[in-house]
Amino acid sequence: MNTLLITNEFPNPCEPTKGLFNWHLARGLARRSRVEVISPVAWTDEWRASRDVRKRLANDRHSVTEDGIPVHYPRYWFVPKAMRRFYGAFYAASVRSSVKRVLECNRPDFVLSYWAHPDGLIGARVARRAGAASAVIVGGSDVLLLPRDKTRRRCVLKSLEANDAILTVNIHLKSAVEAMGIAAEKVHVWHQGVDTELFHPATDKQQVRRSLGIETDAPTLVWVGRMVHVKGLDVLVAACSALRERNQEFRVHLVGDGPLRASLEAEVASRKLGAHVKFVGSKQHKELGDWYRAADLTLLPSRSEGLPNVLRESLACGTPFVASRVGGIDEIAEGGAGMLVPPERPEQLADAIVRALRERPSDAVLKGKSPSWPESAARLLEIARPLLRDTRAQCHPERSEGSGVVAQGGQILRCAQDDKTLDTALHGS
């Protein structure tokens, strides 16, 4: 089986740690399928990157990972924070040359995308163009927050309807997708994996802390992620102020980076929390396990989530969590593995942190919450195989003018690769 993964959530030279879960998924799929990736890189990310990074990306638009997976990095042109209903058209224009290259060399049987819009919509159109099956993985905000805007809701719904299957990372998201009018039989709950070689409990937590330069007996709290509004870091900083006012000893280590870092650093300074809140910066994925193992608690006060890898990786390392009651987090919080609070409630977040430090769950509760990545990828392919279009059974002796496919006697004879036909297919006209 040839599988094409389309997503802008994937490691690239500008953001080497972006979308690592999709990198792990691609590696897992590559054990059982030939995999190729198209991952557009936002022009804004390129613009902010260093000169060396921009040069490397310019010379490496088509690369191969150390695992032998071809990855294409077209530049993603769009208007920031405006004209969002046209993001599908921007995306289509941006990936056009990469799609053409893939279709000419290794036509996919299965097109998988991550994020409902615009990635999912373009993935469905590429699949239709290739005579392949398509599925989109929804991650959370794409079906929980984006549809609050009527225009974006139409775009998201169009994408969900266009795909043969929708994969949700938890039961909560499955319900949200079905509530949008998508047939239940199209929606599958699929759990992302955890790299069990990287994420496992510590044999000596104090030794791990010393290796990270954590020289304090105060409770160690860790946050891991990208510093963006949806992650609720402003709520966390406010909760830290509340903890200090209660004379609670603690150190919060913020592992990650993002556009809000400068403003968060200013907020921490203005609240005089420098002794309690440490900005660690971005770390390679292989380094995150030690941060989870060093922590007494992992924190995630997000405004929206699906079923976050951060929390599942934390549990795999034997570390419980305190998080917002959003998305499907409650599905892994059972048994005391995590404490949940409403989003946007710093005082309640502080209360839960104090309580969680006092009431640690048993190690048995923390185990067995997630499959490994090979197991997760195998499950995804089990869902995909029934979707694969048997062209001999389904094609009819006709010409499909919208896709450029010529079928006769139940078999595809030709798929034109001319630019006009490709543009028509990508833009859905």
URJO-V120919 format. One line per field, one symbol per residue. phi: phi as a letter, one per 40 degrees, with the letter a starting at -180 (. if undefined). A space follows every 50 residues. Layout:
BEGIN
phi=???
END
This chain:
BEGIN
phi=.cbbbbaccadadcbcbcfccccccdcccccbacbbbbbcbdcccccccc cccccccccbcbbbcccgccbbbccccaccfafccccccccdcccdcccc ccccbadccabbbbgcacdcccdcccccccgbcbabccbiccbbbdcccd ccdcccccccccccabbbcacdcdcccccchcddccbbcbcccbccccba cccaccccccccgcbaccdbbbbbibcbdccgccccccccccccccgcca bbbcbiaiccdccccccccccfbdcbbbccgcbcdcccdcccccccabba cccaacbccdcccccccgbcbbaccbfbcccbccggcabbbccgbccccc dcccccccbccccccccgcacccdccccccccccdccdcccccbcbcabc ccbgcbbaggbcbabcbcccccddcccgb
END
